[in-house]
Amino acid sequence: MAQEREDVCVCFRPQLEVREVVLLTHSVLQEFPRRILPEFRPWFPSDSRRPLRPQNPPPRISSSSISSSISSSSRFQRSWCVIAGRMARLRNTHSFSRPFRKAIERHGLDLHQRVKWVVCERSGVCVEELWLELSRAIRRSRLPTCNANFQRALAQIWLFCDVFYCEYIGNFLKQELRLSGPITLTAHKHGEILTL
């Protein structure tokens, strides 16, 4: 058991000898109560090596629930998030194109800084259907460093990623998911920095 320790300052008259001061101090300290600290016990089991997980899994949107949610979106304004199960990295990344490189240099962005692609109804696709495809792509680790947020009240999808992968992900959205309208890249404290 650990004991609480405190420093004591003793003042004495010069005519006392050091031995007398030590004995006097020892006898005075005996009168002070001593408190024994309780033994530390963690609130989690110490032998468990598994990470803590939520009790319930996150909700998933099925294609059958889309039609019912569209007819009832005016009453319920919900937003959903999806993140990758494991971090995916691209093995080969090409260099930035000129517009991307100029935007990154103009705003002084770091390659590991988080930026956000904003996809809305005017991008030329149903946002509900796009959310299903995008969720599937993120769960299958096809979009590195990505997590997405479906802002149903705004009819927008926010796709967060590192600056290093922003051009690849923008091209993925336009080509693989067949977005015909514009998508906007925004950065914190800078606002819109690029439209693709």
Buried (B, 14 or more C-beta within 10 A) or exposed (E): EEEEEEEEEEEEEEEEEEEEBEEEEEEEEEEEEEEEEEEEEEEEEEEEEEEEEEEEEEEEBEEEEBEEBEEEEEEEEEEBEBBBEEEBEEEEEEEBEEEBEEBBEEBEBEEEBBBBBBBBEEBBBEBBEBBBBBBEBBBEBBBBBBBBBBBBEBBBBBBBBBBBBBBBBBEBBBEEBEBEEBBBBBBEEBEEBBEB
